Every structure is written in C-alpha cells, then in structure tokens.
Amino acid sequence: MSLLAALLAELIGLVLIALAMLIPPALITFWSGWRAGLGWRGITQPLREWRWLWQQPRLESDFASPLARLWPAIALAATLMAAALVPSFAKNIWTGVPSLAFWVIGLLALARMARLLATLDAGQGARGLAAALAARSFWMVQTILLIGTLAAASAVGSISLGTGLPLGGAGLNRLVLLLALAAAIVGLANDQSAPEGDLAGPDLAMLRLEARLRPVILLLLVFALFAPLWLATANRPSSWPLGVLGFWLRWGLGTLAIAVAPRGAWRASLIAMLLIGLAVVMVLPR
Amino acid sequence: MVAAIALVTHALLAQIMVVDGVAGWIGGQASMLRWGLLAPVALVALAVLIAAPRGGRLRLSCITAGLILAFWAPDPLVTGFGLLTAIMLAAFCADAQPLLLGAAPALILEAIGAAIIAQHGLIASVSAAACLVLAALLAPLGALFALRAHDFTGLARGFVLGLFGVALGGVGLGLASVTLIASAGAALIAGGLLLIEQRLTETAGHIALDWLGGLARGMPELSFVLLALMLGVSVLPPGPAFDLLVLIAQALGPAPSLSAGAFFLGTALWAALSSVAALRGFALVALGRPRSLRAAAAEDQRDRLWIAMASLAAAMLLLGLIVVPDRLVVILMTSCCAVLVALLVASVRKRRLLELPHWTEGFAKPPLWLPFDDPKTQMTATGFAAITLGVGVSLPGWLRDQSNVVRLWLRTVLAP
C-alpha cells in the first residue's frame, strides 16, 4: 500500500512539475493571443511548439564531434531524474537516501555540463563566449547550493530534503535558513543558461525542455532545503491536497521572488552564502 | 641508476633493521590504509611501465620499487627520504613523471596519517584541526590551478592538489574512506593525464590547451579516455569525486566543528570549480575545431600507451561505481538514466539531417590548407578560464557595479 502511495505521489509530483513548467509560457502566449483576438488558443501553444520542434529534421554542425548527439539526451535524462527525486509536493517519496539533496544537485550539474558540452561542440566563437559565461554561473550556483545544503543541515540537523524547519529550535536557526533562502533565490535569479548551440529538431526540443524544467526543480530544491513548508507525506494520501496547495504556494512565491530579485548580483549572492556558511559553523549553538 | 639502487637498498635495510625482520615488515607494518594508498599507485606504476619505451623500464622499475618500499618505511622521515630521492630520480626521467605525481600525495598522506595516529589527546585534536584547515585551503586552490592550467601537466597538478586537499581533510575527519578514494583519484588522474600528454606530444604536436581542439573527430578513443578521467574528477554522479562529497557531508552531520565546517566550505568550492575545470579540460581539447593541421590529422593508435591510458580511465570509472554510498539507489538511478538516454537517442537517430551552409560568423572563407575552417574565432582555454573566473574585474569597479545593482533594484521594488 505504501509503495503504491509512493508511486502515485511520484506521478502526481511529476505532473505538478510539468504544469509549473508550462504555466509561465502558456500565460504569456495566452495574454498575447488574447490581446491579438485569438481567444483561448494560446494556452496550449508551448506544447504545440515543442511537439512541432520534436518532429523537425536534425541539424548537425560540420565540426560536430561523434558525441554531439548524446549531449541533449544526457541533459534531458539527468534533469528528468532530478525531477523525479526532488520533493515537489510530498516528502519521503524516496525513503532511505539521506543524501538526496546531493543527488539532485549532482544530476542537475550533470545536465548543465552536457548542455555546455553541446554548446562548445561546434567550436564557434560566440557560442564559446556564451558557454564561458554560463560556466561561471554554473560554478557559482553549484557553490551556493552546496554551501546552502551545509547551512540547512546544520540548522535543521539533517541533510535529508524536506526535513522541516526547526520550529522548536532557536530563532537563530530560522534566521539562518531565511537568509540562506534569500541568497539562493538571488543566485537562481542570476543563473544564466547556456545557449542551445547549432542544433535543431529533436535535439533542440530536448534542450528547451531541460531549460524549462531546471528552474522549477532548482526552486523546489531550494525550498525543500531552506523552507520545506506545506509539504505532504507520500505515505499519507489524506495530506496530499494540502501538499498540492503548498506546491503552488511555494512555486508562486518563489517565481515572484525570482522576478523581483536584483539582476547582476550573482557574486554578492555567492559571498552572502559563504558568509552564511561561516556563520553557521561559528555561531549556531551546538 | 646508482641512486635508484641506493634508494632501494636503503629502504630495505631500514625496514629490516628497524622492524623485526622480513616477517615483521610484511605483517606488522602493513595496514589497510597503507594497502589502500598503495593499490592505485601500483596500478599507475604498472600502467607507466607498460607505456614506457624498452630502454627505460629498468630505471622505472627501480623508481617504482623505491616508492613502494617508502610506503612501508618505519617512520615518516624514511618515507620523506624515499620521496625526495624519487623526486630527484624522476627529474632525470621524463617517463616517471606520471608515477611520481600520482604517488606523491599517497606518500605524504601515509606519513601524515602515521604521524597523527601516533598522537593522543590535545595534540591529536589540534593536528586534526590543522589538517582540516589546510585541506579547506588546498582543495579549492588545486581546483583553481586546474581551471587556470595552460597544459596537461598543469591540469594534472591542479587536480592532484585539489584531491590531496580532500584526502587531507579525510585524515582530519578520521574518514579513511575519503582519504583512500581521494588519493586513488589523484593517482589515477595524474597518471592518465600525463600519459595522454605523452600521446599528444607524439601525434598532435602540442600539449598546450590553447593549441588543442577538435581531437574527438580524429582521436575518438583518446577522447573517451579523457572524458572518463574528467568525469571521474568532476563532482558529478556517479564519479568518485561525487562520492567523496557525499561521504564528507554524511560524516559532518549537524553542528560541525569550526574546522570541519571550514573544510566543507572548501570542499563545496572545490566541487564547483573542479567540475568547470574538468569541463574546460575536455571540451576545449576534444570538442570544437582543430587549431593546427597536424592536430587535425592526428589519429588514434592502438599500442601499449593506449592500453595504459584506457586501463587508468576504466579504473577511474570503476572506482566511482564501487565506492559509492547507497549503492542500490545509484545502480537504479544510473540504469534509469542510461535507459532514458538510449530511448531519446534511438528516437531521434533516424531523423533526417538538414543540409545547410555553415555560418562563419562574418569571417572570410578559410584557406584550403585548413580543412576544418579557421579556428581563430574559437574560444581558447585561457579565455574560457578568464571569463569563468571573472578575471579582469577590479574590486572597486565590482563594488561600484554591485552598489548600482542594489540601488536600481531598491528603486524598482520600492518605487510607488
């Protein structure tokens, strides 16, 4: 029974992530379609665009390596695995893996690496420049997330995702978590995605899907680390409605925070997270 | 040769005189830590011996024997003497460089480990904290060096320094598994990268990262070896470096000590920087366009050197799969990921390819002697490192930029 519930929760979580991924572009196309007098047709536009792209012929650079066709598939597969692991609306979906946060961070890093390799594969100058900028963003976000995991583990007392705020603990712990959440949100707001390289058709479709999925997963990961509020328990279906509501609340608040976060402050967010990490090991009561 | 024989004789005599005969040498001094540190070094030594030319094997065998005996030295001073003599020998023997770079961290760790284990009380805790603080500095510094390296030797030195820092942190935390995995990773990456450098010196004519590129077309097998080594050293699942990160995080637990927390901060920086360094080390060497006609014409060779390189790369991949924590979950996840990749690749494999004239970014058509186009617009390794690290931004300028960002943000958010 508990296995069935966990599987169902997994499926619901993936559907919620897919919806969260589709809603912003759907709203934009709906709004522009509504203003152009197209009515409701714009809502399914992102899906139709993606399907159309998937059916198009491929494009391969003259200079592409034999590995070029692997990168988009690796990027998408790793991101889908991260989407399956991150607690979306319920925790304890994959019990018994205390290092889940590191797995999600690692899989997203693998996806990002594959994406950068796809960009650098053709050896073009402008793409290489954009890839270098994206690599800078990559290591900064990676450092922010890893140090944030330490801060959360120290404040909460566990590295498991979605463990919960230390409501009975000192107020300092909560302050640390909120500061870490703010620094991570600023870091995510400045996260630059690598360009898509010289690709077309299904390769491009895979990279676009990965690029849409990643911010949602990162947002869920950051909330699961620092503020795992309104999370249901996978083995208790009665708590699922609250979890679904909580998912939309967290996603909405996070998206809003990312939209208003300062742009260009990625170094500041990294330094802030380093200071928070130092404060955690120096100040927190032990 | 005389020095090598002197080294071996000295190490043997020291062992037999200080320890209780040969039996004591084999049984009494041997420990799991020593065996664990020695095993990857022995593998690298074997690979180097396989790859070495016929004339240099005796000399290499002597150096190998000296290094292995130095592992069983009765005290750190003898170990240090063995290491010093080996360094002097290797200075005159280019073929021994991979072995020496791979063995040095293990030897130093063995000496430090032996020195720390012998201490008790306050001295032991102070030395452990000192190890952690030193590790917190060395690990990101090594990754930074690897990210800014100009050639394969620099790349190998940077990765080895970073992994040595992590291994030292393992000594400080009392985690033998971390020390062993990091030391093994350092030995394998040093041996593998320096053997690749030997091959590229022969075939491509360059070892500088700025002069390489596009090797995956002509040398796909060497590129796979390089990819395996770089995946192993970058902190990506399921590589050994990723396993190190997870093991360290699991050992830290809630409310770590100041030195342990500082070490984790250093490890986080090491993880992020070494991933980008590995990306740079692979992408700008194997992908893109060749930068010289000789590099464009370079081809794979199936010889002893290739066997040595491939065995080290395979050992790196195996190390990641063997030592990983939560093995069942990892196998499940790796299988799911592999199935997904296979399905995705299979679904697009037969799709028609578009034929389009390539875009030269506004530059003139390349001369005929450059069959892979003019690579001068391509990103170089030096440029990539500079942009990735944000080099060239002055501190006052950066502070001014950041204050402007915050000011504009506040004006946008707080404006009525």
Boltz contact constraints between the chains, C-beta under 6 A:
constraints:
  - contact:
      token1: [A, 57]
      token2: [B, 351]
      max_distance: 6.0
  - contact:
      token1: [A, 57]
      token2: [B, 352]
      max_distance: 6.0
  - contact:
      token1: [A, 57]
      token2: [B, 354]
      max_distance: 6.0
  - contact:
      token1: [A, 58]
      token2: [B, 351]
      max_distance: 6.0
  - contact:
      token1: [A, 58]
      token2: [B, 353]
      max_distance: 6.0
  - contact:
      token1: [A, 59]
      token2: [B, 354]
      max_distance: 6.0
  - contact:
      token1: [A, 60]
      token2: [B, 353]
      max_distance: 6.0
  - contact:
      token1: [A, 62]
      token2: [B, 358]
      max_distance: 6.0
  - contact:
      token1: [A, 63]
      token2: [B, 289]
      max_distance: 6.0
  - contact:
      token1: [A, 65]
      token2: [B, 216]
      max_distance: 6.0
  - contact:
      token1: [A, 65]
      token2: [B, 287]
      max_distance: 6.0
  - contact:
      token1: [A, 66]
      token2: [B, 220]
      max_distance: 6.0
  - contact:
      token1: [A, 73]
      token2: [B, 341]
      max_distance: 6.0
  - contact:
      token1: [A, 73]
      token2: [B, 344]
      max_distance: 6.0
  - contact:
      token1: [A, 73]
      token2: [B, 345]
      max_distance: 6.0
  - contact:
      token1: [A, 74]
      token2: [B, 341]
      max_distance: 6.0
  - contact:
      token1: [A, 77]
      token2: [B, 337]
      max_distance: 6.0
  - contact:
      token1: [A, 77]
      token2: [B, 340]
      max_distance: 6.0
  - contact:
      token1: [A, 77]
      token2: [B, 341]
      max_distance: 6.0
  - contact:
      token1: [A, 81]
      token2: [B, 333]
      max_distance: 6.0
  - contact:
      token1: [A, 81]
      token2: [B, 337]
      max_distance: 6.0
  - contact:
      token1: [A, 97]
      token2: [B, 326]
      max_distance: 6.0
  - contact:
      token1: [A, 97]
      token2: [B, 329]
      max_distance: 6.0
  - contact:
      token1: [A, 99]
      token2: [B, 246]
      max_distance: 6.0
  - contact:
      token1: [A, 102]
      token2: [B, 246]
      max_distance: 6.0
  - contact:
      token1: [A, 106]
      token2: [B, 236]
      max_distance: 6.0
  - contact:
      token1: [A, 106]
      token2: [B, 237]
      max_distance: 6.0
  - contact:
      token1: [A, 106]
      token2: [B, 242]
      max_distance: 6.0
  - contact:
      token1: [A, 109]
      token2: [B, 236]
      max_distance: 6.0
  - contact:
      token1: [A, 110]
      token2: [B, 236]
      max_distance: 6.0
  - contact:
      token1: [A, 113]
      token2: [B, 279]
      max_distance: 6.0
  - contact:
      token1: [A, 116]
      token2: [B, 279]
      max_distance: 6.0
  - contact:
      token1: [A, 117]
      token2: [B, 283]
      max_distance: 6.0
  - contact:
      token1: [A, 120]
      token2: [B, 283]
      max_distance: 6.0
  - contact:
      token1: [A, 120]
      token2: [B, 287]
      max_distance: 6.0
  - contact:
      token1: [A, 121]
      token2: [B, 287]
      max_distance: 6.0
  - contact:
      token1: [A, 123]
      token2: [B, 288]
      max_distance: 6.0
  - contact:
      token1: [A, 123]
      token2: [B, 289]
      max_distance: 6.0
  - contact:
      token1: [A, 123]
      token2: [B, 378]
      max_distance: 6.0
  - contact:
      token1: [A, 125]
      token2: [B, 361]
      max_distance: 6.0
  - contact:
      token1: [A, 125]
      token2: [B, 377]
      max_distance: 6.0
  - contact:
      token1: [A, 125]
      token2: [B, 378]
      max_distance: 6.0
  - contact:
      token1: [A, 128]
      token2: [B, 379]
      max_distance: 6.0
  - contact:
      token1: [A, 132]
      token2: [B, 384]
      max_distance: 6.0
  - contact:
      token1: [A, 132]
      token2: [B, 387]
      max_distance: 6.0
  - contact:
      token1: [A, 132]
      token2: [B, 388]
      max_distance: 6.0
  - contact:
      token1: [A, 135]
      token2: [B, 276]
      max_distance: 6.0
  - contact:
      token1: [A, 135]
      token2: [B, 388]
      max_distance: 6.0
  - contact:
      token1: [A, 136]
      token2: [B, 388]
      max_distance: 6.0
  - contact:
      token1: [A, 139]
      token2: [B, 272]
      max_distance: 6.0
  - contact:
      token1: [A, 139]
      token2: [B, 273]
      max_distance: 6.0
  - contact:
      token1: [A, 139]
      token2: [B, 276]
      max_distance: 6.0
  - contact:
      token1: [A, 142]
      token2: [B, 272]
      max_distance: 6.0
  - contact:
      token1: [A, 143]
      token2: [B, 268]
      max_distance: 6.0
  - contact:
      token1: [A, 143]
      token2: [B, 269]
      max_distance: 6.0
  - contact:
      token1: [A, 143]
      token2: [B, 272]
      max_distance: 6.0
  - contact:
      token1: [A, 146]
      token2: [B, 268]
      max_distance: 6.0
  - contact:
      token1: [A, 146]
      token2: [B, 271]
      max_distance: 6.0
  - contact:
      token1: [A, 147]
      token2: [B, 268]
      max_distance: 6.0
  - contact:
      token1: [A, 150]
      token2: [B, 264]
      max_distance: 6.0
  - contact:
      token1: [A, 154]
      token2: [B, 254]
      max_distance: 6.0
  - contact:
      token1: [A, 154]
      token2: [B, 255]
      max_distance: 6.0
  - contact:
      token1: [A, 157]
      token2: [B, 254]
      max_distance: 6.0
  - contact:
      token1: [A, 159]
      token2: [B, 249]
      max_distance: 6.0
  - contact:
      token1: [A, 202]
      token2: [B, 348]
      max_distance: 6.0
  - contact:
      token1: [A, 260]
      token2: [B, 413]
      max_distance: 6.0
  - contact:
      token1: [A, 262]
      token2: [B, 405]
      max_distance: 6.0
  - contact:
      token1: [A, 262]
      token2: [B, 409]
      max_distance: 6.0
  - contact:
      token1: [A, 264]
      token2: [B, 405]
      max_distance: 6.0
  - contact:
      token1: [A, 265]
      token2: [B, 405]
      max_distance: 6.0
  - contact:
      token1: [A, 268]
      token2: [B, 402]
      max_distance: 6.0
  - contact:
      token1: [A, 277]
      token2: [B, 265]
      max_distance: 6.0
  - contact:
      token1: [A, 281]
      token2: [B, 256]
      max_distance: 6.0
  - contact:
      token1: [A, 281]
      token2: [B, 258]
      max_distance: 6.0
  - contact:
      token1: [A, 281]
      token2: [B, 261]
      max_distance: 6.0
  - contact:
      token1: [A, 286]
      token2: [B, 255]
      max_distance: 6.0
